[in-house]
């Protein structure tokens, strides 16, 4: 097979772009497949909702506990090598989930699955930043859209009549394994880290990453909250017909997908800072609309607009993290991603706490205010890097 470095520049970039798209696609498909496997896991082990939540928490815990070390390891071995090695583990653990004979083994397996997912996520984000850095036009949002498309594909595969959970996991795992094993000739070489980066970054770099991580935490807190509470809001506050409840999740997800598919063109036209500001403002306006006028149609319109706004925030934050001077891209992306994961996990909990005391409308209004803060102040965190 011809090495990517021997190809003409445009052919090399085309291959690297396609390979990175494939990474995002299989990552989305693999994560969605775990979601589809959850009901079968609950049934197989006769789990209560509370015990099942421990299994779900194991995936998040595996990601959070190992992400820092994953970033250092990826910076040391290179993102292409990391994608190949951790991709094998990612595919294998997915295949083993339907085969786990005891619940405690499943929990241990899910810890490893979460760790592999996080490392794969960081390594492919490094490749994404390298690809965008060598292109004349933005590509980061489109790559994140491929994750969403992969998630749709992984979910849809689970609806195929007669397809067992094991067969589903095997098909998606095989696709992930194929991408992991074939990435080498097409991956771009990581940029050489300086001495400060080799030791975890200097104090200034770490401070920049903390600021980026804080903004990412706020953005993902809003995203996670909308995913988990949209349907409840539609049913309990907007008083929508029962058949419409699921439309709220679909409206927000559609907004996310459309926002990411169009995000690169918008950023190429108006720049990253304006895209960030307008995205935060759109997210705030959409969620505020749903909070102020809890009518079923207006709520869905607000969630659609909210998804459009939130969609391009993380692509911008990851790109900015990869460009922090004095720290290896893998380490800075891993640090920002850890903040984002925590925000995604805590967002629904925080909104639930507000809803318990002030009502869910107040919780949504709070999310709108947080998004407004991201719009107004996010540019100060990323302005030096995009």
C-alpha positions, 0 to 999 in steps of 0.5 A: 500500500502506498504511504500517504507521505509519498502522495501529492499534497491534495491526494494526501489531504483527501485521504486523511480527511476521509480517514478522519471522517471514518474515525468519527463515524465508527466512534458514533456508531460504537457509542450508539450501539452500546445505547441500543444494547442497554435494554438487552443488558437490563433484561439479561441480568434482570436489573432494576433501574438503579442497578442499571444506572451503575452500568451506565456510570461505569462507562463515564467513570472509565472515561473520566478516570483515564482521560488524563493518562490517555492524553499523555500516552497519545502525546507520547506514541502519536495519534495514529498509533493510539487510534490503531491500538485503542481501536482494537480494544474499543471494538473488542470490548463492544463485542464482549458486552453481549457475552459477559456472563456475570454482572460484575464482569460487565461493569469491569468491561464497561470501565474498559469500554469507557476508557477506550472510548475516551482515548479513541475520542482524544486521538481522533480529535488530534487527527481532526485538528491536524487535518483542519490545520492543513486545509484551506477551509474548515472541516471540524464541524463536518467531522463532528457531524459524522459522529452524529451520522454514525450514531444514527447508523448504529441505532438504526442497525439495532432496529433490523428485524432478527438481528441479535444484540451479539450480531449487532455488536459484531458488525459495528465492532468489525467496522471499528476494527477495520478503521483502526487497522487501516488508519496508518497509511492515511494519518497525518503525523503529529506535530512535534511537541516542545519541551514544555509540552513533553512535561504536561505544558507550562503554567501559562498553557495549563491556565489556558486549558483550564479556561477552555475547559470551564467554557466547555463544561458550561456548553456541555452542561447545557447540551446534556441537560437538553438531551435528558430533560427535553422529553420531560419538559415537552410532556409535563410543562408544554402539555403536549400530546403523548405522541409528540413527546419524542419529537422534542428529542428529535427536534434538538438532535435535528438541530445539532445535526443541521448545525454541524453540517453547516458549521464549517461553511458559516465559520469560513464566512464569518470566522470562528469568534463570530460563529461562537458568539452567534452559536451561543446566542442562538442556543440561548434564544432557542431555549429561552423560547421554550422556557417562556412559551411552553407551547408544544410547537414553540417548544419544538421550535425552541429546541431545534434552534437550541440544537443549531446553536449548541452544535458547533461549540465543542468543535470550536473548543477542541480546535482551540485546545489543539492550538494551545502553545506549550502543550501537546495537542493530545494532552490539551484536548484530553483536559478540555474533553474531561471538563466537557464529559463532567458537564455532560454528566452534571448538566441533567443533575443540576437542571433536576435540582433547579426543577425540584425547587423552582420548576422545570421552566426555571431550569430551562431559563437557567440553561438559556442564561448559561448559553448567553454567558458562553456567547458573551464570554466564550470568545475571550477563552478561544480568541487567541486560537481560532 
